[in-house]
Structure formats: C-alpha cells, structure tokens
C-alpha cells in the first residue's frame, strides 16, 4: 500500500513538472536543450540519472555481484571516475563551446558541421534511430515487469501507465522538464542508495564487516575456474565507463549547460552521485553471497541461477516496507530518467537531423517544437509495441545498441573536439569501423563476450580515424576557425 501511495504521488509530480515546463518551452532550442541555461546541480544530476537505470540495479548488480563478488566494485569506480567525472573534465567545455559555435543541437548535427560532411548527419541519425529506440523499449519492458511483480499490476497495464506518464512530462516540457524531473529523481536515487547500503550493512556488522563476509562466501560459492578473468573485468569496466563518452543521450547534457563556470561544480556533483549509485548497486549484488547460499539463491527447476531475481528477492526479504517502497521508487526514477533521455535523442534524429525544414513557406510559422512533440509521441508509441510484442530483430538490435552507438560516435566526436587535423574521411572511417567491428565481433563471439566486443569497437576507431586523416585533406581553415573559436580556456562562451 505504501508503495502505491509513493507511486501515485511521484507520477502526479512528474505530470505537474511537465505542465510547468511547457510554459518555458517556446523554441526548438528550449525543447531539446532547455535554452542552454542549466546550472551545475541540475546538469550534473541529469547526467547521473541518465547514466543509471533499472538495468544496473536489477540486471548488472545481480549478475556481476554474484559472478564477480566484490570485484564488481571496480565497475562502480570506473563509472564514477571515468564515465562521469573525467567525461565532464575532458568533454564538457569544448562540447558546449563548439556546439554553440557551429549552432549544433545534436550529435549528427555536430559531426556534419564540424567536418563539413553533408552525408554524415543522416548516417549518424539513422544509427541513433535504429539502435537507441530498441534500447528505450528494453527499459520500458523492464519497468513493466517490475510493476507486475511488485505491485501486482498486469504487465500490459503497467506498460501503458509508464508510457503515458513518460509521454506527458516529456512531450509537454521537453528537456527542461526532463532536467527538473531528473533532479528530483536524483535526490530520490541518492537517498535511497545511501539508506540501502546503510540498512544492508547494518545487518552484517557494518560495511567492512559485511564486505569481509561477502568475500569469504564468494570463495565458497564460485569455483576458481568460474571466476572472471582480468580481461573480462577490464572490458566491462571500459565498456560501461568510456562507452558513455560516445552516447548522444549523455553528451547532450554538455550542450545544455549555462557556461563554463558550471563545469567544476558539476564534475564533483556527478562524480559523487555516480560513485554512490554504483557502489550501492554492486555492493548489494556482492552482499547477496551473505544472504543466499547455493541452495537458496533464486534459480529455476533445472538449477540455473536467475540473476535478475537475486536483487529483487534480497530487497523484498531484507528491507522494511517503507524503505522497500523508496527503493522501488529509486529503480523507477533511474529508469524513467534514462528512458526520457533516450526518447528525446531518438526522436531528434528524425525531427532535427532528418527533417531540416521546419518553417512553413507560406505562413512563416515555425513548427519545430510541434514536430518534436509529435515525433516524441510516435517514438513512445513505437516503444510500446516493441516492448509488448518483442519482435525478434528488435531484440537482437537491443543487444548491440551500446557498442554500436558508442563505437561509431566516440572517436569522431572526441578527436573532433581536440584535433584540427581530423578530416571528414577520417570521421566517416571512424564511424563505420565502430559499427562494423561491433557487429562482426558480436556475430563471431556471441552475447557472452559483448563487453569485449564493445570495448574493441570503441578503441579501434581511435586508431582508424587519425590514420585515415593522415592521408586525406584536412577541413577548410574557415570551418576550423569557426569551430575552434573561443575554445581556449578563459575566453567567454
């Protein structure tokens, strides 16, 4: 009952923020970037909440927590230090400055304007549409199953409720509403994560005492030849940390900051936030070795461990009702923030990148915001059908999404921020090599080695892009002067 009350209050609040955000959304820049006016706290928390979803708390925490034990905490360190903190330090200022210089609002627009490559934008937009839309559908699906198991709401009904409320605050308020709701959701996530670790650790004599018990139990539960290799751990840390540097839904947060003064404080906030969420999730997964043994860990009739049920079962059995309701709200917040960013970026791939004419030739009326709202609605509806019917090819694309998108964009994007020598041919080569490496390795190795495949798909374009650029003609000086204007530290944005 407490969970239902929390849920209703939460959804009503999100709807009110969407209506409020609609009053502040007049232009396409307002809808997609919040008018580039966001401060450090909102920007940092929006980045962090988009980073983590139910997949981390339910899937990754259960799977890696049980299979890796306390070694899974390296993922939390990598995500906080590299995926969050270092990303802000290395990328934020140059991204904010250069996208403003080039009048670019999306990753495909940035790549086209930065390299003077007119065909790069539709290719990049098509990749975003093809791979991020299925990813957003997978988050919807996870939320639907969560509601079904916890609240007893039928999967179809839960799916419709989530899609309806996400659609309301996203379509009405755009990025401004997303950022404000992300901030509120971030407070819930941080508070819930801190209380989760405090309560679970307290049941074992404190965090370090519990960690010692978890390490001892892990050695009993997982045979030496079944423990992950250093390469497996490293590739997973690399994929989930450096991988964010090429994801459009993450880099968009840098476009929207008010000015460079935001960056130092935002870096600290997003690092602390990400470390807290990561440590809470993976510590909970590792502590499962204390609360379960090989006979009580969730498994099917054949004795196969059900990793996705480890954390939900642990929380249901070990947390008081009030805290359990807050944790469920935490998981919901994490998923909805990730989901709204994915839908916004996916819809922009059509509304902004593939539909450039937005002003009526006869009336002169700008239909930009109306088009974004309409396409966001269409994408949410498509996500529903994908989540509901689980089309085979779409499920396949979901498993490829992170590696393909990050692998294709990371090198052209990051190198384009720092080097004037990168050419449009190098950018094309980097983008295509990331896609091909991920798809080919996934076909050869299968899903079990997808973290390593994704890591190579990210790294190889950083070799291919400058190599091809060394043998091709660099961009025109006029284009470079425009892109790199005011890029030196200290100059006003």
C-alpha positions in Angstrom: 0.0 0.0 0.0 2.8 2.4 0.9 4.4 1.7 -2.5 1.2 2.5 -4.4 0.9 5.8 -2.5 4.6 6.7 -3.3 4.0 5.8 -6.9 0.8 7.9 -7.3 2.5 11.0 -5.7 5.6 10.5 -7.8 3.6 10.3 -11.1 1.4 13.3 -10.3 4.5 15.3 -9.5 6.1 14.4 -12.9 3.0 15.4 -14.7 2.9 18.8 -12.9 6.5 19.4 -13.8 5.7 18.6 -17.5 2.9 21.2 -17.5 5.2 23.8 -15.8 8.0 23.0 -18.3 5.6 23.6 -21.3 5.3 27.3 -20.3 9.1 27.6 -20.6 9.3 25.8 -23.9 8.9 28.2 -26.8 11.6 27.2 -29.3 13.3 24.1 -30.6 16.4 25.1 -28.5 14.2 25.3 -25.4 12.6 21.9 -26.1 15.8 20.0 -26.9 18.4 21.8 -24.8 16.5 23.8 -22.2 17.7 27.0 -23.9 21.3 26.2 -22.8 20.6 27.7 -19.4 21.0 24.8 -16.9 23.2 25.2 -13.8 25.7 22.8 -12.2 23.4 20.8 -9.9 20.6 20.2 -12.4 23.1 19.4 -15.2 25.2 17.1 -13.1 22.3 15.1 -11.7 20.6 14.9 -15.1 23.8 13.3 -16.4 24.0 10.9 -13.5 20.3 9.8 -13.7 20.6 9.2 -17.4 23.6 7.0 -16.7 21.9 4.5 -14.5 18.7 2.7 -15.0 16.9 -0.4 -13.6 19.4 -2.5 -15.7 22.1 -1.5 -13.2 20.2 -2.2 -10.1 18.4 -5.3 -11.2 20.4 -6.9 -14.0 24.0 -5.8 -13.6 24.0 -5.8 -9.8 22.6 -9.3 -9.6 24.7 -10.8 -12.4 28.0 -9.2 -11.8 27.5 -9.0 -8.0 27.1 -12.8 -7.8 29.6 -13.8 -10.5 32.3 -11.2 -9.7 31.7 -10.7 -6.0 33.4 -7.5 -4.6 35.5 -7.3 -7.8 32.3 -5.8 -9.4 33.0 -2.6 -7.4 35.7 -1.8 -10.0 32.8 -1.1 -12.3 31.4 1.4 -9.9 34.8 3.1 -9.6 35.2 3.2 -13.4 31.7 4.6 -13.9 32.1 7.3 -11.3 35.7 8.4 -12.1 35.8 7.9 -15.9 32.3 7.7 -17.1 31.1 10.7 -15.0 34.0 12.8 -13.6 36.6 12.5 -16.4 33.8 12.9 -19.1 32.9 16.3 -17.6 36.5 17.5 -17.3 37.6 16.3 -20.8 34.4 16.9 -22.9 32.1 19.4 -21.3 33.7 22.8 -22.0 34.8 22.0 -25.6 31.4 20.4 -26.4 29.5 23.4 -25.0 31.7 25.9 -26.9 32.0 24.1 -30.2 28.3 23.2 -30.5 27.4 26.8 -29.9 30.0 28.0 -32.5 28.6 25.5 -35.0 24.9 26.1 -34.0 24.6 22.3 -33.5 22.0 20.7 -31.2 22.5 17.0 -31.8 25.4 14.6 -32.3 24.7 14.2 -36.0 24.5 18.0 -36.5 27.8 18.4 -34.7 29.5 15.8 -36.8 28.2 17.3 -40.0 29.2 20.9 -39.1 32.5 20.0 -37.5 33.7 18.1 -40.6 31.8 19.7 -43.4 30.4 16.3 -44.3 26.8 16.6 -45.5 26.2 12.8 -45.6 27.5 12.2 -42.1 24.4 13.6 -40.4 21.8 11.3 -42.0 24.1 8.2 -41.4 24.6 9.2 -37.7 20.8 9.9 -37.3 19.9 6.6 -38.8 22.2 4.8 -36.4 20.6 6.6 -33.4 17.1 5.8 -34.6 18.0 2.1 -35.3 19.8 1.3 -32.1 18.6 3.7 -29.3 14.9 3.2 -30.0 15.1 -0.6 -29.2 17.2 0.3 -26.2 14.5 2.6 -24.9 11.9 -0.1 -25.5 14.0 -2.5 -23.3 13.9 -0.1 -20.4 10.1 0.1 -20.8 9.9 -3.7 -20.8 12.0 -3.9 -17.6 9.7 -1.3 -15.8 6.6 -3.2 -16.9 7.9 -6.5 -15.4 9.0 -4.7 -12.2 5.5 -3.3 -11.7 3.9 -6.6 -12.5 6.0 -8.4 -9.8 5.9 -5.8 -7.1 2.6 -4.1 -7.4 0.6 -6.9 -8.9 -0.3 -4.7 -11.9 -0.7 -6.7 -15.1 2.3 -6.2 -17.5 0.2 -4.6 -20.3 -1.4 -2.2 -17.9 1.9 -1.3 -16.2 3.5 -0.7 -19.6 0.7 1.7 -20.7 0.9 3.6 -17.4 4.6 4.1 -17.7 4.4 5.1 -21.3 1.6 7.5 -20.7 3.3 9.4 -17.8 6.7 9.5 -19.5 5.0 10.8 -22.6 3.1 13.5 -20.7 6.1 15.2 -19.0 8.5 14.7 -21.9 6.1 15.8 -24.7 4.8 18.8 -22.7 8.0 20.1 -21.2 10.9 18.8 -23.3 14.4 18.9 -21.9 13.7 21.5 -19.3 11.0 19.2 -17.8 13.4 16.2 -18.1 16.2 18.1 -16.3 14.0 19.2 -13.4 12.4 15.7 -13.0 15.9 14.2 -13.2 17.0 16.4 -10.4 14.1 15.3 -8.2 14.6 11.7 -9.3 18.3 12.1 -8.5 17.6 13.1 -4.9 15.4 10.0 -4.5 18.1 7.8 -6.1 20.9 9.2 -3.9 18.9 9.0 -0.7 17.6 5.5 -1.5 21.1 4.2 -2.4 22.6 5.6 0.9 19.8 4.1 3.0 20.0 0.8 1.1 23.7 0.3 1.9 23.3 1.5 5.5 20.5 -1.0 6.2 22.1 -4.0 4.5 25.5 -3.3 6.0 23.9 -2.9 9.4 22.6 -6.5 9.2 26.2 -7.8 9.0 28.0 -5.6 11.5 28.9 -2.6 9.2 30.1 -2.2 5.6 33.6 -3.5 6.0 32.5 -6.5 8.2 29.8 -7.3 5.6 32.4 -7.0 2.8 34.7 -9.5 4.6 31.8 -11.9 4.9 30.8 -11.4 1.2 34.4 -12.2 0.1 34.6 -15.3 2.2 31.2 -16.6 1.0 32.1 -15.8 -2.6 35.1 -18.1 -2.5 32.8 -20.9 -1.3 30.1 -20.3 -3.9 32.1 -19.6 -7.0 34.8 -22.1 -8.0 38.2 -20.7 -9.0 37.8 -21.7 -12.7 34.4 -20.0 -12.9 35.6 -16.6 -11.6 36.0 -13.8 -14.2 39.4 -13.1 -15.8 41.1 -9.8 -15.5 40.3 -9.2 -19.2 36.6 -9.8 -18.6 36.5 -7.3 -15.7 38.5 -4.7 -17.6 36.4 -4.9 -20.7 33.2 -4.5 -18.7 34.7 -1.5 -16.8 35.9 0.0 -20.0 32.6 -0.5 -21.9 30.4 1.0 -19.2 32.8 3.9 -18.4 34.4 5.1 -21.6 31.3 4.0 -23.5 29.4 6.9 -22.2 31.7 9.3 -24.0 30.1 8.4 -27.3 26.5 8.1 -26.3 24.3 11.0 -27.7 21.9 10.9 -24.7 24.9 11.6 -22.4 26.8 14.2 -24.4 23.7 16.2 -24.9 23.9 17.2 -21.3 27.1 19.2 -22.1 25.3 21.1 -24.9 22.8 22.5 -22.4 24.9 23.9 -19.6 24.8 27.6 -19.0 28.5 28.4 -19.2 32.0 27.0 -18.3 31.7 28.1 -14.7 29.2 25.3 -14.2 31.7 22.6 -15.1 33.9 22.3 -11.9 31.0 22.0 -9.5 29.1 19.8 -11.9 32.1 17.5 -12.2 32.2 17.0 -8.4 28.5 16.5 -8.1 28.1 14.0 -10.9 31.2 12.0 -9.7 29.9 11.7 -6.1 26.5 10.9 -7.3 27.7 8.2 -9.7 30.0 6.6 -7.1 27.2 6.4 -4.6 24.8 4.8 -7.1 27.4 2.4 -8.4 28.7 1.3 -5.0 25.1 0.9 -3.7 24.1 -1.3 -6.7 27.2 -3.5 -6.9 27.7 -3.8 -3.2 24.1 -5.1 -2.9 24.9 -7.6 -5.6 28.1 -8.7 -3.9 26.3 -8.9 -0.5 23.9 -11.4 -1.9 26.6 -14.1 -1.2 26.0 -13.4 2.5 22.2 -13.5 2.4 22.0 -16.5 0.0 23.8 -19.8 -0.4 23.8 -22.2 -3.4 20.5 -23.8 -2.2 18.6 -20.6 -1.5 19.8 -18.3 -4.3 16.9 -17.7 -6.8 17.0 -20.5 -9.5 14.7 -22.4 -11.8 13.7 -26.1 -11.6 16.8 -27.0 -13.6 19.1 -25.4 -11.0 20.1 -22.4 -13.3 20.6 -19.3 -11.2 18.1 -16.5 -12.1 20.4 -13.5 -11.8 17.6 -10.9 -12.4 15.8 -12.1 -9.4 18.7 -12.0 -6.9 18.5 -8.3 -6.0 14.6 -8.1 -6.0 14.4 -11.2 -3.8 17.1 -9.9 -1.5 15.4 -6.5 -1.1 11.9 -8.0 -0.6 13.2 -10.3 2.2 15.6 -7.9 3.9 14.2 -4.4 3.8 11.4 -2.9 5.9 8.3 -2.0 3.9 8.8 1.8 3.9 12.4 1.5 2.7 11.4 -1.1 0.1 8.9 1.3 -1.3 11.6 4.0 -1.5 14.0 1.6 -3.3 11.3 0.7 -5.8 10.9 4.4 -6.4 14.7 4.6 -6.8 14.6 2.0 -9.5 11.7 3.7 -11.2 13.4 7.1 -11.1 16.6 5.6 -12.6 14.7 4.0 -15.4 12.4 6.9 -16.3 15.2 9.4 -16.4 17.2 7.2 -18.7 14.1 6.5 -20.8 13.2 10.1 -21.3 16.7 11.0 -22.5 16.7 8.1 -24.9 13.3 9.0 -26.4 14.3 12.7 -26.7 17.5 11.9 -28.5 15.9 9.2 -30.7 13.1 11.5 -31.8 15.6 14.3 -32.5 17.3 12.0 -35.0 14.2 12.4 -37.2 12.8 15.8 -36.1 16.1 17.7 -36.2 18.6 15.7 -38.2 16.4 14.1 -41.0 13.7 16.8 -41.2 15.6 20.1 -41.6 12.8 22.2 -43.0 10.6 23.3 -40.1 9.3 26.7 -41.1 6.1 26.9 -43.2 7.0 28.6 -46.5 3.6 30.3 -46.8 2.9 31.4 -43.2 6.4 31.7 -41.9 5.3 29.8 -38.8 7.9 27.6 -37.0 6.7 24.1 -36.5 9.9 22.9 -34.8 8.5 22.3 -31.3 5.3 20.8 -32.6 7.3 18.4 -34.8 9.5 17.3 -31.8 6.5 16.7 -29.6 4.7 14.8 -32.3 7.8 12.6 -33.0 8.4 12.0 -29.3 4.8 10.7 -29.1 5.3 8.5 -32.1 8.6 7.1 -30.7 6.9 6.3 -27.4 4.1 4.5 -29.2 6.6 2.5 -31.2 8.5 1.7 -28.0 5.3 0.3 -26.5 4.7 -2.1 -29.4 8.4 -3.2 -29.3 8.1 -3.8 -25.6 4.7 -5.5 -25.9 5.5 -7.9 -28.8 9.3 -8.4 -28.5 10.0 -8.6 -32.2 12.9 -10.9 -32.9 15.1 -8.5 -34.9 14.5 -5.7 -32.4 15.6 -7.8 -29.5 18.8 -8.5 -31.5 19.4 -4.8 -32.0 19.0 -4.1 -28.3 22.0 -6.3 -27.5 24.1 -4.4 -30.0 23.0 -0.9 -29.1 25.6 0.3 -26.6 28.6 -1.0 -28.6 27.4 0.2 -32.0 26.4 3.7 -30.9 29.3 4.5 -28.7 31.8 2.7 -31.0 30.6 4.7 -34.0 30.5 8.2 -32.4 33.2 8.3 -29.7 36.3 8.7 -31.9 34.9 11.3 -34.4 33.3 13.2 -31.6 36.2 13.3 -29.0 39.0 13.7 -31.6 37.0 16.4 -33.4 36.9 18.4 -30.2 40.7 18.5 -29.8 42.3 18.0 -33.2 42.1 20.2 -36.3 43.8 17.5 -38.3 40.9 15.1 -38.3 39.3 15.0 -41.7 35.8 14.2 -42.9 37.1 11.0 -44.5 38.7 10.1 -41.1 35.3 10.8 -39.4 33.5 8.5 -41.9 36.0 5.8 -41.4 35.9 6.0 -37.6 32.1 5.9 -37.6 31.8 3.0 -39.9 34.7 1.0 -38.4 33.0 1.2 -35.0 29.7 -0.2 -36.4 31.4 -3.0 -38.4 33.7 -4.1 -35.5 30.9 -4.4 -33.1 28.6 -6.3 -35.4 31.3 -8.7 -36.7 32.6 -9.5 -33.3 29.1 -10.0 -31.9 28.4 -12.5 -34.7 31.7 -14.3 -34.0 31.7 -14.3 -30.2 28.1 -14.1 -29.3 26.4 -12.1 -26.4 28.6 -13.6 -23.7 31.6 -11.6 -24.9 29.8 -8.5 -26.0 31.6 -6.2 -23.4 34.9 -7.1 -25.0 33.5 -6.6 -28.5 32.0 -3.2 -27.5 35.4 -2.2 -25.9 37.2 -3.0 -29.2 34.5 -1.2 -31.2 35.3 1.9 -29.1 39.1 1.6 -29.3 39.7 0.7 -32.9 38.0 3.8 -34.4 40.5 5.9 -32.3 43.2 4.3 -34.4 41.4 4.3 -37.7 40.2 7.9 -37.6 43.6 9.6 -37.3 45.2 7.1 -39.6 42.8 7.9 -42.4 43.0 11.6 -41.6 46.8 11.5 -42.1 46.4 10.6 -45.7 43.4 12.9 -46.6 42.9 16.6 -47.0 42.0 18.5 -43.7 38.9 20.6 -43.4 39.0 24.2 -44.7 40.6 26.8 -42.5 37.3 28.8 -42.4 35.4 25.9 -40.9 38.1 25.2 -38.4 38.3 28.8 -37.3 34.6 28.8 -36.7 34.6 25.5 -34.8 37.5 26.3 -32.6 36.6 29.9 -31.8 36.8 30.8 -28.1 38.0 27.3 -27.4 40.9 28.3 -25.3 40.3 28.3 -21.5 39.4 31.7 -20.1 37.5 33.0 -23.1 33.8 33.6 -22.5 31.4 31.2 -24.2 
